[in-house]
């Protein structure tokens, strides 16, 4: 007996009912309306669970993982990633016998979901936890899967290449980073055109990279390219991604000694970050720390101290004790107090930074933090001699 056509239609509608809800959630995510995005992704997940639509369950959980990552709730982000992996393993993978072994295989679409999960996992380790070596493992694995699926050119592959360039950048391997950023740009332009919105991130990253190389004109050129992409796609200026570019322009201004321009850029970024992420977000703290650096360079101690302390207070609320930004904040305070001759205070923050590095960072083999530790010990000794 053949199934009734109406029954087939009902089953089809139930299985595909989550897709428009996921799309609506993605719209809210793109607009940085994260609470609404979470609400829709959760609805899609529950609907997909009821109909055992495991593909949509995974899609919903990956969207939730990325949304929670962006708002810096790493615990929830990783929990959703784990639950997506579990569905892939328990409900999607098909056992196959190869020789004397039973292995699990996946279809094409599910391999892309695995690649996306690995990419998001890498982003959590990279953007949020600053564990760059671990992030690279996930990015490499995601890229390998996608190359097998799509060949050497695909928009997702361009994103993987860009992300691997980020790792090179933060590890100080600037030539390798530049090569990957430009490769990602070329692929995105070839596949999506000169105004492809995903060019925004590599362009502003090239701005940061050229600033690091003291190529200030090139840096500004790439920031302007990022801005043009954003405006061409009619994206709002009141958006966290755009605020990150404004923050980057602040970094460029501070490098060229334009401290008032830098402070204004950072304050503009803070306004947006606070609106979308709240006052106790690490991006707010980082902007405050850079405002403090401007005041320090202008030898305005009271203002520098105020903003460094505000930044440190937010970091300790927003991040775990083992996060590298905590040590950086303590180091900034130690450096500032030392510069202005407050040696007791400098020694206090230096020793606290050293304690945290000995407790956490040396186990991770972070060479930069080991160097920081050496400098802090030197300053601490000098402070004690000055007392």
Secondary structure, DSSP 8 states (H G I E B T S, - for coil): ----HHHHHHHHHHHHHHHHHHHHHHHHHHTT-HHHHHHHHHHHHHHHHHTT-HHHHHHHHHHHHHHHHHTT-HHHHHHHHHHHHHHIIIII-EEEEETTEEEEE--HHHHHHHHHHHHHHHHIIIIIT--HHHHHHHHHHHHHHHHHHH-S--HHHHHHHHHHHHHHHHTT-HHHHHHHHHHHHHHHHHHH-TT-TTHHHHHHHHHHHHHHTT-HHHHHHHHHHHHHHHHHTT--SSSHHHHHHHHHHHHHHHHTT-HHHHHHHHHHHHHHHHHHH-TT-HHHHHHHHHHHHHHHHTT-HHHHHHHHHHHHHHHHHHS-TT-HHHHHHHHHHHHHHHHTT-HHHHHHHHHHHHHHHHHTGGGGT-HHHHHHHHHHHHHHHHHHHH-
